[in-house]
């Protein structure tokens, strides 16, 4: 399992570049705005919106707000291993003061 804090200010994936993760991904948008593009759908996100992206689901970041930071929390995990035991992470490692 990996937990990431991502800050985007106007960045997006190129139109011909898709992310095709091996692990499931759960993302939460804390600030800003963003658009996730899937092969057959688009998801416009505002603060507080979250999305579960199953492993193997092609997607890309189509837009992030250029005027204010879009702050994400992204959790990458192997869905088949969930429930096998607790995983404990120290948040101070990921979000130092």
Backbone as CSV, one residue per row, in Angstrom:
resi,resn,N_x,N_y,N_z,CA_x,CA_y,CA_z,C_x,C_y,C_z
1,UNK,0.845,-1.168,0.000,0.000,0.000,0.000,0.892,1.233,0.000
2,UNK,0.500,2.208,-0.815,1.210,3.487,-0.856,0.188,4.602,-0.664
3,UNK,0.505,5.564,0.176,-0.343,6.728,0.380,0.457,7.946,-0.053
4,UNK,-0.119,8.714,-0.962,0.579,9.865,-1.531,-0.214,11.141,-1.330
5,UNK,0.488,12.233,-1.134,-0.098,13.572,-1.173,0.415,14.192,-2.466
6,UNK,-0.497,14.620,-3.330,-0.134,15.154,-4.638,-0.675,16.570,-4.743
7,UNK,0.153,17.498,-5.200,-0.280,18.872,-5.417,-0.128,19.180,-6.903
8,UNK,-1.239,19.543,-7.536,-1.258,19.870,-8.959,-1.723,21.315,-9.126
9,UNK,-1.050,22.065,-9.986,-1.475,23.429,-10.304,-1.464,23.567,-11.816
10,UNK,-2.537,23.117,-12.439,-2.656,23.206,-13.894,-2.059,22.035,-14.652
11,UNK,-1.453,21.076,-13.978,-0.871,19.934,-14.674,-1.972,18.961,-15.100
12,UNK,-1.713,18.276,-16.202,-2.606,17.218,-16.679,-1.778,16.229,-17.483
13,UNK,-2.357,15.057,-17.718,-1.685,14.065,-18.549,-1.895,14.424,-20.018
14,UNK,-0.918,14.153,-20.886,-1.114,14.386,-22.312,-2.317,13.585,-22.828
15,UNK,-3.018,14.113,-23.848,-4.234,13.443,-24.350,-4.032,11.992,-24.779
16,UNK,-2.851,11.634,-25.220,-2.606,10.266,-25.693,-1.933,9.386,-24.639
17,UNK,-1.804,9.888,-23.420,-1.141,9.130,-22.353,-2.164,8.708,-21.306
18,UNK,-2.285,7.385,-21.110,-3.231,6.833,-20.141,-2.472,6.198,-18.997
19,UNK,-3.002,6.331,-17.795,-2.501,5.590,-16.651,-3.274,4.273,-16.620
20,UNK,-2.565,3.193,-16.426,-3.165,1.853,-16.428,-2.571,1.079,-15.250
21,UNK,-3.014,1.418,-14.037,-2.353,0.896,-12.837,-2.579,-0.593,-12.597
22,UNK,-1.573,-1.219,-11.984,-1.685,-2.625,-11.581,-2.458,-2.758,-10.274
23,UNK,-2.467,-1.701,-9.470,-3.164,-1.716,-8.181,-4.422,-0.861,-8.250
24,UNK,-5.340,-1.111,-7.317,-6.479,-0.221,-7.161,-5.963,1.129,-6.659
25,UNK,-6.759,2.159,-6.931,-6.401,3.494,-6.473,-7.652,4.173,-5.935
26,UNK,-7.518,4.814,-4.785,-8.588,5.604,-4.203,-8.046,7.010,-4.081
27,UNK,-8.754,7.988,-4.678,-8.287,9.366,-4.633,-9.349,10.252,-3.996
28,UNK,-8.879,11.228,-3.237,-9.719,12.231,-2.595,-9.152,13.586,-2.962
29,UNK,-9.996,14.482,-3.460,-9.558,15.839,-3.770,-9.864,16.720,-2.571
30,UNK,-8.822,17.313,-1.987,-8.979,18.149,-0.798,-9.242,19.611,-1.148
31,UNK,-8.538,20.140,-2.150,-8.709,21.525,-2.581,-8.594,21.597,-4.095
32,UNK,-9.056,22.704,-4.658,-8.952,22.910,-6.102,-10.070,22.212,-6.846
33,UNK,-9.802,21.932,-8.114,-10.755,21.200,-8.946,-9.971,20.390,-9.966
34,UNK,-10.616,19.350,-10.473,-9.934,18.450,-11.409,-10.959,17.694,-12.236
35,UNK,-10.492,17.166,-13.361,-11.308,16.295,-14.195,-10.499,15.035,-14.481
36,UNK,-11.081,13.885,-14.135,-10.487,12.593,-14.485,-11.191,12.084,-15.731
37,UNK,-10.421,11.660,-16.709,-10.963,11.115,-17.948,-10.771,9.607,-17.944
38,UNK,-11.852,8.884,-18.167,-11.812,7.435,-18.323,-12.114,7.142,-19.783
39,UNK,-11.926,5.914,-20.217,-12.173,5.598,-21.621,-13.601,5.930,-22.048
40,UNK,-14.577,5.694,-21.174,-15.980,5.914,-21.531,-16.688,6.932,-20.654
41,UNK,-15.949,7.714,-19.861,-16.613,8.602,-18.910,-15.650,9.703,-18.482
42,UNK,-16.216,10.778,-17.937,-15.435,11.874,-17.344,-15.995,12.143,-15.953
43,UNK,-15.116,12.470,-15.031,-15.530,12.776,-13.672,-14.963,14.134,-13.289
44,UNK,-15.842,15.103,-13.089,-15.437,16.424,-12.621,-15.440,16.397,-11.102
45,UNK,-14.318,16.799,-10.507,-14.155,16.685,-9.059,-13.997,18.058,-8.419
46,UNK,-14.612,18.205,-7.249,-14.473,19.394,-6.416,-14.012,18.930,-5.031
47,UNK,-13.598,19.847,-4.161,-13.114,19.433,-2.843,-14.122,18.539,-2.114
48,UNK,-13.601,17.449,-1.569,-14.419,16.481,-0.852,-14.860,15.303,-1.704
49,UNK,-14.729,15.421,-3.038,-15.088,14.308,-3.921,-13.998,13.250,-3.883
50,UNK,-14.407,11.991,-3.973,-13.457,10.885,-4.003,-13.883,9.898,-5.086
51,UNK,-12.929,9.063,-5.468,-13.170,8.093,-6.530,-12.312,6.855,-6.291
52,UNK,-12.920,5.685,-6.464,-12.179,4.424,-6.439,-11.951,4.023,-7.885
53,UNK,-10.696,3.795,-8.242,-10.327,3.394,-9.599,-9.780,1.973,-9.523
54,UNK,-10.550,0.987,-9.992,-10.080,-0.396,-9.923,-8.808,-0.621,-10.764
55,UNK,-8.001,-1.573,-10.332,-6.787,-1.936,-11.066,-7.141,-2.216,-12.530
56,UNK,-6.279,-1.757,-13.420,-6.474,-2.000,-14.844,-7.430,-1.045,-15.532
57,UNK,-7.963,-0.070,-14.804,-8.879,0.907,-15.401,-8.059,2.053,-15.980
58,UNK,-8.097,2.165,-17.311,-7.348,3.236,-17.968,-7.994,4.574,-17.645
59,UNK,-7.150,5.519,-17.215,-7.629,6.850,-16.881,-6.489,7.841,-17.011
60,UNK,-6.832,9.102,-16.985,-5.826,10.158,-16.995,-6.401,11.404,-16.349
61,UNK,-5.528,12.262,-15.872,-5.939,13.551,-15.334,-6.063,14.488,-16.532
62,UNK,-7.290,14.936,-16.815,-7.545,15.785,-17.975,-7.404,17.268,-17.645
63,UNK,-7.607,17.629,-16.368,-7.563,19.037,-15.984,-7.314,19.153,-14.488
64,UNK,-6.492,20.123,-14.093,-6.428,20.592,-12.707,-6.412,22.108,-12.766
65,UNK,-6.967,22.720,-11.758,-7.141,24.163,-11.707,-5.791,24.881,-11.761
66,UNK,-5.577,25.766,-12.751,-4.306,26.490,-12.827,-4.228,27.664,-11.852
67,UNK,-5.374,28.061,-11.280,-5.424,29.237,-10.413,-5.184,28.919,-8.942
68,UNK,-5.456,27.682,-8.542,-5.236,27.297,-7.148,-4.776,25.847,-7.100
69,UNK,-3.983,25.492,-6.111,-3.496,24.115,-6.026,-4.645,23.116,-5.849
70,UNK,-4.556,22.028,-6.575,-5.448,20.886,-6.380,-4.660,19.884,-5.553
71,UNK,-5.084,19.689,-4.323,-4.368,18.800,-3.405,-5.147,17.500,-3.316
72,UNK,-4.463,16.407,-3.607,-5.045,15.070,-3.639,-4.449,14.207,-2.535
73,UNK,-5.219,13.256,-2.062,-4.697,12.116,-1.319,-4.973,10.912,-2.202
74,UNK,-3.939,10.168,-2.514,-4.087,8.981,-3.362,-3.591,7.766,-2.590
75,UNK,-4.425,6.748,-2.532,-4.066,5.500,-1.861,-4.036,4.411,-2.923
76,UNK,-2.859,3.845,-3.141,-2.681,2.744,-4.095,-2.604,1.461,-3.286
77,UNK,-3.438,0.474,-3.644,-3.465,-0.749,-2.846,-3.866,-1.944,-3.704
78,UNK,-3.493,-3.109,-3.234,-3.873,-4.371,-3.858,-5.182,-4.804,-3.219
79,UNK,-6.284,-4.696,-3.954,-7.609,-4.985,-3.402,-7.708,-6.419,-2.888
80,UNK,-6.950,-7.330,-3.457,-7.018,-8.724,-3.027,-6.380,-8.930,-1.654
81,UNK,-5.522,-7.980,-1.230,-4.866,-8.139,0.074,-5.599,-7.388,1.186
82,UNK,-6.599,-6.596,0.829,-7.351,-5.856,1.842,-8.053,-6.848,2.760
83,UNK,-7.963,-6.603,4.036,-8.615,-7.467,5.008,-7.723,-8.565,5.541
84,UNK,-6.503,-8.673,5.040,-5.597,-9.716,5.526,-4.925,-9.324,6.830
85,UNK,-5.049,-8.089,7.211,-4.426,-7.628,8.445,-4.287,-6.122,8.401
86,UNK,-4.090,-5.527,9.553,-4.024,-4.073,9.597,-2.727,-3.536,9.005
87,UNK,-2.843,-2.365,8.407,-1.680,-1.617,7.937,-1.702,-0.277,8.650
88,UNK,-0.625,0.067,9.288,-0.556,1.305,10.050,0.501,2.197,9.424
89,UNK,0.135,3.448,9.167,1.058,4.405,8.585,1.121,5.626,9.486
90,UNK,2.297,6.202,9.593,2.492,7.419,10.358,2.255,8.601,9.424
91,UNK,1.155,9.340,9.655,0.799,10.450,8.774,1.876,11.521,8.741
92,UNK,2.661,11.660,9.804,3.701,12.682,9.829,4.775,12.425,8.772
93,UNK,4.938,11.181,8.366,5.897,10.858,7.307,5.415,11.415,5.986
94,UNK,4.107,11.379,5.755,3.540,11.825,4.478,3.238,13.309,4.444
95,UNK,2.884,13.894,5.562,2.543,15.313,5.633,3.363,15.991,6.726
96,UNK,4.655,16.135,6.519,5.471,16.768,7.561,5.060,18.230,7.751
97,UNK,5.230,18.711,8.957,4.884,20.109,9.261,5.905,21.047,8.660
